[in-house]
Amino acid sequence: MPAPPKAPPLVIADALLVTQNPRREVVRGDLRIEDGAFTHVGPNAPRAGAELVDGRRFAAVPGFVNAHTHVAMAPLRGIADDVELGGFLDVLFRVDAHRTEADVEAGARVGVAEMLLGGTTSFLDLYYFEDAVARATEALGARGFLGWAVLDDDKTTQRGSPLANANGFLERWRQHPTVRPLVAPQGVYVCAEETWLGAKELAERDGTLVHYHLAETRREVHEHEARTGRRPGVWLEEIGFLGPRQVAAHAVWLTGEEIALLGRRGVGVAHCPSSNLKLAGGGVAPVVELRAAGATVGLGTDSVASNNSLSIFREMHVAGLVQKNQRWDATALRAQELLDLVTVDGARLLGEAERLGSLEVGKRADLSLVRLDHPSLVPARPEAIVSHLAYSASDEAVDSVFVDGRPVVRERRLVHADWEQLRADAEAASETLWAARARR
C-alpha cells in the first residue's frame, strides 16, 4: 500500500523533552520532524520552512505502547463485570458468536480513538476480523501490530481454518506502513501442538511477531499439566515453539524454570495488572524476575471488558503499586522503570527498538504533548515529570498526539474522525451484543 504524501517539516519549540534516550535525559529544548522522523532533539532546532508549535506549556513524551489488548471489544465494556475468568469467558464466547465484521470495526474505531486520546500511539492486538481492526487503525492514524487469532479448527467460530485466515491477513497487509500483521495463537487451552507449530512456521516465513496468552490463571496451568504432564511454558519449549519475536500476554503463573526459559529464548511478556486483578487471577506476574532473567516486559491493558480501560497512564500506576505491595518493597518498579515499560521496552517488545520508544534523532516521530498545567502534573518540575507520568497523570492531560510526525489528536480532538460519530456507531453495535449477553 502506498505511503501517504510527505508532510511539511514541524518544529515543536521549547518543550520539556522526556527523551527516554539511553541517559534518560529530561531537558528543555526543541524537536524538529521531517519525513516522519526526528531530525533534531535539543536546543536551537533550525526552523526554516517548518510549521512551528509553541511547546512551552507541554512535556513532549514518546508515544506509549499498549503491549496487549483486544481493541475491538470496546462495545463490551462492563458486559461481564464482577465474575471470575470462567464466567467472564462464558459471557464473551456467547457474545462472540453474534459479532460481525462491521461491529468489530465500529468497536475498533472507538477503541483506537480512546488509546490515541490517552497518548498511546502503538498497540499489540489479538482478535479475529483483524482486517476491520486494520482499517480502523489506518483511518485514525495509529500504529497497529495486529494478530489474527489462531486456534484449532474444531474449536473456532471463524469461517474456515484460523491458520489459513491468518495467512490471508498477512498477505493483505504486509506492505502497509503503519499496520503490521502477525499471527496470534489464542492459548494452550484451544491450540494443539500442530496449531502452535503452524503459527510459528507462518510467522517465521513472513518475519512477523507471534502473540499469545500464557499462564494467565492457575486453572489454565493445572488443566494443561493434567493433560500433558507439563506446565504450559515447559510444554511450549519441548514442542519446539518458544523463540524470539514472541510476546506472551499475562505470564502470571510461572515457575522459576519457566521464567528462565522465557528469558533464554528471548520471549517478551506483556504484563496486564488491571485485568489480572479484576478477574481475580490470584497471582502477580513476576515482572522483576522476568526482567532479571533477560525477558523484555511491556504493559498491556487487555480489553475494556476485563480492565475496563485502555489507559496506559492508569496501567503504569497499577503496575507499580502491585509490584511494590506484593514484595513489601517500595523500590520495586520505580517510576523510571514504569515509563520504560511503555516506551523503550514496549518498542523492544515489538521488535521496533531502532524506530520507536524515545525522542532521538532518526527515530519515527511518535509522541504526545502533555499539559504541564494540568492538575495531575502540578508541580511541573523537570525532576518530577517522570514520577508524575507514572503515578498521577491522567489521559485528560494529553493535548496533542503525533504518529510519524503527523497530528492524530490536536487540543484533545481527533484529527481523522468525529468522536460523536464513532461513539454512536459503537453504541449501535452494542445493542445486539448486549442482547446476546442474556441468552443461554
C-alpha positions in Angstrom: 0.0 0.0 0.0 1.4 3.4 -0.9 2.7 5.7 1.9 0.8 9.0 2.4 2.3 12.2 0.9 5.1 13.8 2.8 4.1 16.4 5.5 6.0 19.7 5.8 8.7 19.9 8.5 7.5 20.6 12.0 9.3 22.2 15.0 7.9 21.8 18.5 9.8 24.6 20.3 10.9 24.9 23.9 9.1 21.9 25.3 10.1 19.8 28.3 11.6 16.8 26.4 11.2 13.5 28.2 13.6 11.9 25.8 13.8 8.3 27.1 17.2 8.2 25.4 19.9 6.0 26.9 20.7 8.6 29.5 17.0 9.2 30.2 17.5 12.9 29.9 14.8 15.4 30.6 15.7 18.8 29.1 14.1 21.9 27.7 14.5 22.0 24.0 13.1 21.7 20.5 12.0 18.8 18.3 12.3 19.1 14.5 10.5 16.5 12.5 11.0 15.8 8.8 9.6 13.0 6.7 8.0 11.5 9.8 11.3 11.2 11.8 13.1 13.3 14.4 16.0 15.3 12.8 16.8 17.4 15.8 16.3 16.8 19.5 17.6 19.5 21.8 18.1 23.3 21.9 18.1 25.6 18.9 16.4 23.5 16.2 16.6 25.0 12.7 13.2 26.4 12.0 13.5 27.3 8.3 10.5 26.1 6.3 8.8 24.4 9.3 5.4 24.7 10.9 6.1 26.0 14.5 4.3 24.7 17.6 4.9 26.5 20.9 5.8 23.8 23.3 6.4 25.9 26.5 3.3 24.6 28.2 4.0 20.9 27.4 6.1 17.9 28.1 6.9 16.0 24.9 6.7 12.3 25.7 7.4 9.3 23.4 4.2 7.7 22.2 3.1 4.9 24.5 3.0 1.2 23.6 0.0 -0.9 24.7 1.5 -4.4 24.6 -1.7 -6.4 24.8 -5.3 -5.6 24.0 -8.4 -6.7 22.1 -9.3 -3.2 20.9 -12.5 -4.1 19.1 -14.1 -5.2 22.3 -14.9 -1.5 23.2 -18.7 -2.0 22.9 -18.4 -4.8 25.5 -17.1 -2.5 28.3 -18.9 -3.6 31.5 -20.6 -6.6 29.9 -19.2 -9.2 32.3 -18.1 -7.4 35.4 -17.6 -8.9 38.9 -17.2 -12.6 37.8 -14.2 -14.8 37.8 -12.4 -15.7 34.5 -14.5 -18.8 33.7 -17.8 -16.9 34.0 -16.3 -13.9 32.1 -15.3 -16.2 29.2 -18.7 -17.8 29.1 -20.3 -14.4 28.5 -17.7 -13.4 26.0 -17.9 -16.7 24.0 -21.7 -16.3 23.9 -21.4 -12.7 22.6 -18.6 -13.5 20.2 -20.9 -15.8 18.2 -23.0 -12.8 17.3 -20.2 -10.4 16.2 -20.0 -9.2 12.7 -17.1 -7.6 10.8 -19.0 -4.3 10.8 -19.4 -4.2 14.6 -15.8 -5.3 15.1 -14.7 -2.3 13.0 -17.0 0.1 14.9 -15.6 -1.2 18.2 -12.0 -0.9 16.9 -12.5 2.7 15.8 -13.7 3.8 19.2 -11.1 1.8 21.0 -8.2 3.2 18.9 -9.6 6.6 19.5 -9.6 6.1 23.3 -6.0 5.0 23.1 -4.9 7.9 21.0 -6.6 10.4 23.3 -4.5 8.9 26.1 -1.2 9.1 24.3 -0.9 5.5 23.1 0.4 5.5 19.5 1.3 1.8 19.1 -0.7 -1.3 20.2 -0.4 -5.0 20.0 -3.8 -6.7 19.4 -5.2 -10.2 19.3 -8.6 -10.8 17.8 -10.4 -12.1 14.7 -11.8 -10.0 11.8 -8.4 -8.2 12.1 -8.9 -6.6 8.7 -11.6 -4.5 10.4 -9.2 -3.6 13.1 -6.5 -2.7 10.5 -9.0 -0.4 8.7 -9.8 1.3 11.9 -6.1 1.7 12.8 -5.4 3.2 9.3 -8.3 5.5 9.4 -7.4 7.1 12.8 -3.7 7.2 12.1 -2.4 4.9 14.8 0.3 2.3 14.6 -1.1 -1.3 14.9 0.6 -4.6 15.4 -2.4 -6.8 14.8 -2.5 -10.5 15.5 -5.1 -12.7 13.8 -6.4 -15.1 16.5 -5.4 -18.7 15.7 -6.9 -21.8 17.4 -7.7 -25.4 16.4 -10.2 -25.8 13.6 -12.6 -27.7 15.8 -12.6 -25.0 18.5 -13.3 -21.9 16.4 -16.3 -19.9 15.4 -14.3 -18.4 12.5 -15.3 -19.4 8.9 -12.6 -21.6 7.5 -9.3 -22.6 9.1 -7.9 -19.9 11.5 -4.3 -20.6 10.3 -5.4 -20.1 6.7 -7.3 -16.9 7.7 -4.2 -15.6 9.4 -2.1 -16.3 6.3 -4.6 -14.3 4.2 -4.4 -11.4 6.7 -0.6 -11.4 6.5 -0.8 -11.3 2.7 -3.3 -8.4 2.6 -1.5 -6.1 5.0 2.2 -7.0 4.9 3.2 -3.9 2.9 1.3 -1.3 5.0 3.5 1.5 6.6 1.7 1.6 9.9 -0.2 -1.7 10.2 1.9 -4.8 10.9 0.0 -8.1 10.6 1.1 -11.0 12.8 0.0 -14.4 14.0 -1.7 -14.9 17.4 -2.3 -18.4 18.8 -5.0 -17.9 21.5 -3.5 -20.2 24.2 -2.8 -23.8 25.2 -6.5 -24.4 26.1 -7.6 -24.1 22.4 -4.4 -24.8 20.5 -2.8 -28.2 20.0 0.8 -28.8 19.1 0.1 -28.7 15.4 -1.6 -25.3 15.6 1.3 -23.8 17.7 3.9 -25.0 15.3 1.9 -24.0 12.3 1.6 -20.5 13.7 5.3 -20.4 14.3 6.1 -21.5 10.8 3.8 -18.9 9.3 5.4 -16.1 11.4 8.9 -17.2 10.6 8.1 -17.3 6.9 6.9 -13.7 6.9 9.2 -12.4 9.7 6.3 -11.4 11.9 5.8 -11.4 15.6 3.8 -14.1 17.4 1.5 -13.1 20.2 -0.4 -15.4 22.6 -1.8 -15.8 26.1 0.3 -17.7 28.6 -0.2 -18.9 32.2 -2.9 -16.3 32.9 -4.7 -18.4 35.6 -3.9 -21.4 37.8 -6.8 -23.3 36.2 -5.2 -22.9 32.8 -1.9 -24.2 34.1 -3.3 -27.1 36.1 -5.6 -28.3 33.3 -2.8 -28.3 30.8 -0.5 -30.1 33.2 -3.1 -32.7 33.8 -3.5 -33.3 30.0 0.2 -33.2 29.1 2.2 -33.7 32.3 3.9 -30.4 31.6 3.3 -26.8 32.6 2.5 -24.6 29.6 5.8 -22.8 29.3 7.8 -26.0 29.6 5.5 -27.8 27.1 5.9 -25.0 24.5 9.7 -25.3 24.9 9.5 -29.1 24.5 7.5 -29.0 21.3 10.0 -26.5 19.8 7.8 -23.4 19.9 9.5 -20.9 22.1 11.8 -18.3 20.5 12.5 -14.7 19.8 9.9 -12.3 18.2 7.2 -13.7 20.5 5.1 -11.8 23.1 3.3 -13.8 25.8 0.5 -11.9 27.5 -0.1 -12.2 31.3 2.6 -14.8 32.3 1.3 -14.7 35.9 1.6 -18.4 37.0 5.2 -19.2 36.1 7.8 -21.3 37.8 11.5 -20.3 38.1 12.2 -22.8 35.3 9.7 -21.1 33.0 11.0 -17.6 33.8 14.5 -18.8 32.9 13.1 -20.4 29.7 11.4 -17.2 28.5 14.5 -15.1 29.2 16.8 -17.6 27.5 14.6 -17.9 24.4 14.1 -14.2 24.1 10.3 -14.3 24.6 8.8 -10.9 25.6 6.0 -10.5 28.2 3.0 -8.2 28.2 2.1 -7.5 31.9 -1.6 -6.8 32.3 -2.1 -6.0 36.0 -5.5 -4.3 36.0 -7.1 -7.2 34.0 -5.4 -9.8 36.2 -6.6 -8.1 39.4 -10.2 -7.5 38.2 -10.6 -11.2 37.2 -9.1 -12.3 40.5 -6.4 -14.4 39.0 -4.9 -14.5 42.4 -1.3 -14.1 41.4 1.1 -11.3 40.4 3.2 -11.6 37.3 6.9 -12.0 38.3 7.9 -8.9 36.4 11.1 -8.3 38.4 12.3 -11.8 37.9 11.4 -11.8 34.2 13.4 -8.7 33.7 16.3 -10.1 35.7 16.2 -13.2 33.5 16.6 -11.1 30.4 13.0 -11.1 29.2 11.7 -7.8 27.8 8.5 -6.7 29.6 5.9 -4.3 28.4 2.5 -3.2 29.8 -0.9 -4.0 28.3 -4.4 -3.1 29.2 -6.1 -6.2 27.9 -9.6 -5.4 26.7 -12.1 -3.0 28.2 -14.3 -6.0 29.0 -11.8 -7.1 31.6 -10.0 -3.8 32.6 -12.3 -1.6 31.9 -10.0 1.0 30.5 -7.4 1.4 27.7 -5.4 4.0 29.7 -1.7 3.3 29.8 -1.3 6.1 32.5 -3.6 4.0 34.7 -1.8 0.8 33.9 1.6 2.3 34.9 0.1 3.4 38.2 -1.4 0.0 39.0 1.7 -2.0 37.9 3.9 0.0 40.2 1.6 -0.3 43.2 1.1 -4.1 42.7 4.7 -5.0 42.4 5.7 -2.8 45.4 3.0 -4.2 47.7 3.5 -7.8 46.6 7.2 -7.6 47.5 7.0 -5.3 50.5 9.5 -3.2 48.7 8.7 0.4 47.8 11.7 0.5 45.4 10.3 -2.3 43.1 9.5 -1.0 39.6 10.4 2.6 40.1 8.8 5.4 38.2 11.5 5.4 35.6 11.2 1.7 35.0 7.4 2.1 34.6 7.9 4.7 32.0 10.4 2.4 30.3 7.9 -0.4 30.1 5.5 1.7 28.0 8.1 3.4 25.8 11.6 1.9 25.1 10.8 -1.6 26.4 7.4 -1.6 24.6 9.2 -0.7 21.4 11.8 -3.5 22.0 8.9 -6.0 22.6 7.6 -5.1 19.2 11.0 -5.5 17.5 11.0 -1.8 16.9 13.7 -0.6 19.3 15.6 1.2 16.5 12.5 3.1 15.3 10.2 3.8 18.3 10.2 4.4 22.0 12.2 7.5 22.5 12.8 11.1 21.3 16.0 10.5 19.4 17.3 11.7 16.0 16.5 9.1 13.3 13.5 7.5 15.1 9.9 7.8 14.0 8.2 10.9 15.4 5.5 9.2 17.6 4.9 11.4 20.6 2.4 13.2 22.8 2.3 16.7 24.2 1.2 16.5 27.8 -0.1 19.7 29.5 2.2 20.8 32.3 -0.6 23.0 33.7 -3.0 20.0 34.2 -3.8 19.5 37.9 -2.3 15.9 37.8 1.1 17.3 36.9 1.5 20.1 39.5 4.2 20.9 40.4 5.5 20.8 36.9 9.2 20.4 37.8 11.6 18.6 35.4 12.9 16.4 38.2 9.3 15.2 39.0 7.9 14.8 35.5 8.8 11.0 35.2 7.1 10.4 38.6 4.0 12.4 37.5 3.7 10.4 34.3 4.0 7.1 36.1 1.9 7.8 39.2 -0.5 10.7 38.7 -1.1 11.9 35.2 -4.4 11.3 33.6 -5.4 10.8 29.9 -7.0 14.2 30.0 -3.6 15.8 30.4 -2.8 14.8 26.8 -3.3 17.7 24.5 -1.9 16.5 21.1 -0.6 13.3 19.7 1.6 12.7 16.6 2.3 9.4 14.7 5.1 9.6 12.1 5.1 13.3 12.7 1.5 13.7 11.7 -1.1 15.0 14.2 -3.7 12.5 15.1 -5.0 14.4 18.1 -5.0 18.2 18.4 -6.2 20.0 21.5 -7.9 16.8 22.6 -9.8 16.4 19.4 -9.3 13.6 16.9 -7.9 14.8 13.6 -9.2 12.0 11.4 -12.5 11.2 12.9 -15.5 12.7 14.6 -15.9 11.3 18.2 -19.6 11.6 18.3 -20.0 9.5 15.1 -17.6 6.9 16.5 -19.5 6.8 19.8 -22.8 6.5 18.0 -21.6 3.6 15.9 -20.2 1.8 18.9 -23.5 2.3 20.8 -25.4 0.8 17.9 -23.1 -2.2 17.7 -23.6 -2.8 21.4 -27.3 -3.4 21.1 -27.1 -6.9 19.6 -24.1 -7.9 21.7 -25.7 -6.9 25.0 -28.9 -8.7 24.0 -26.8 -11.8 23.4 -25.4 -11.5 26.9 -28.6 -12.5 28.5 -29.2 -15.6 26.3 -28.3 -19.1 27.4 
